Amino acid sequence: MVIDMEPETLTLLSRIFNGLILGAVAVGLWQRRRPRRHVPIMIACFAVDLANVLVVELNRAAVEKAFKTVAQTGDWILKFHILVSVVCLACYAVALVTGLRLLKGGAASRLPGTRGLHKKNAAVFLICRVLNFITSFKIGG
């Protein structure tokens, strides 16, 4: 264990950060037409989300547990949680690339499908992020 804290306390803190991140994502979505607000909010969400994942990994060996779980039968809720979590991280990457193209303007923002891909990715991300939040309560500590 990297952080000297009870596992229940770490789980509670992780869930609190998870909820705060989801709330910040909602604010970022609300500010989507104001890039000077939207971009820093969403980048901060990504950074805090990634930090939360790292804390969970360092304290619970979550990636190792995920690989073992995927190889086994049963425990479908944990497998589903792993799936939506991985999709969320992939969506962050797509949002960063397409968002920076749109922010840059010029030829980069006019690449075919950039705006549409950013919007579709946002929809997939939001669905997966909400499912990630819900399933995090079902998988236990």
PEQUIQUI-V237425 format. One record per pair of residues at least 4 apart in sequence whose ideal C-beta (glycine too) atoms are under 8 Angstrom apart, sorted by the first residue. I is the first residue (numbers start at 1). GAP is how many residues later the second one is. Records with the same first field share a line. If there is no record, write none. Layout:
I: GAP / GAP
This chain:
1: 4 / 58
2: 53 / 56 / 57
3: 7 / 52 / 55 / 56
5: 4 / 5 / 8
6: 4
7: 4 / 52 / 53 / 134
8: 4 / 133
9: 4
10: 4 / 45 / 46 / 49 / 50 / 131
11: 4 / 129 / 130
12: 4
13: 4
14: 4 / 38 / 41 / 42 / 122
15: 4 / 121 / 122
16: 4
17: 4 / 31 / 35
18: 4 / 34 / 114 / 115 / 118
19: 4 / 114
20: 4 / 28
21: 4 / 24 / 27 / 28 / 31
22: 4 / 107 / 108 / 111
23: 4
24: 4 / 17 / 20 / 21 / 24
25: 4 / 17 / 20 / 101 / 104
26: 4
27: 4 / 14
28: 4 / 9 / 10 / 13 / 14 / 17
29: 93 / 97
31: 6 / 7 / 10
32: 6
33: 5
34: 4
35: 4 / 67 / 68
36: 4
37: 4
38: 4
39: 4 / 60 / 64
40: 4
41: 4
42: 4 / 53 / 57
43: 4 / 53
44: 4
45: 4
46: 4 / 46 / 50
47: 4
48: 4
49: 4 / 39 / 43
50: 4 / 39 / 42
51: 4
52: 4
53: 4 / 9 / 32 / 36
54: 4
55: 4
56: 4 / 6
57: 4 / 5 / 6
60: 5
61: 4
62: 4
63: 4
64: 4
65: 4
66: 4 / 12 / 16
67: 4
68: 4
69: 6 / 9 / 10 / 13
70: 9 / 12
75: 4
76: 4
77: 4 / 58 / 61 / 62
78: 4 / 61
79: 4
80: 4 / 51 / 55
81: 4 / 51 / 54 / 55 / 57 / 58
82: 4
83: 4
84: 4 / 44 / 45 / 47 / 48 / 51
85: 4 / 43 / 47
86: 4
87: 4 / 37 / 38 / 41
88: 4 / 37 / 40 / 41 / 44
89: 4
90: 4
91: 4 / 30 / 31 / 33 / 34 / 37
92: 4 / 33
93: 4
94: 4 / 23 / 24 / 27
95: 4 / 23 / 26 / 27 / 30
96: 4
97: 4
98: 4 / 16 / 17 / 19 / 20 / 23
99: 4 / 19
100: 4
101: 7 / 8 / 10 / 13
102: 7 / 12 / 13 / 16
103: 6
104: 4 / 5
105: 4
106: 4
107: 4
108: 6
109: 5 / 6
110: 4
113: 4
114: 4
115: 4
116: 4
117: 4
118: 4
119: 4
120: 4
121: 4
122: 4
123: 4
124: 4
125: 4
126: 4
127: 4
128: 4
129: 4
130: 4
131: 4
132: 4
133: 4
134: 4
135: 4
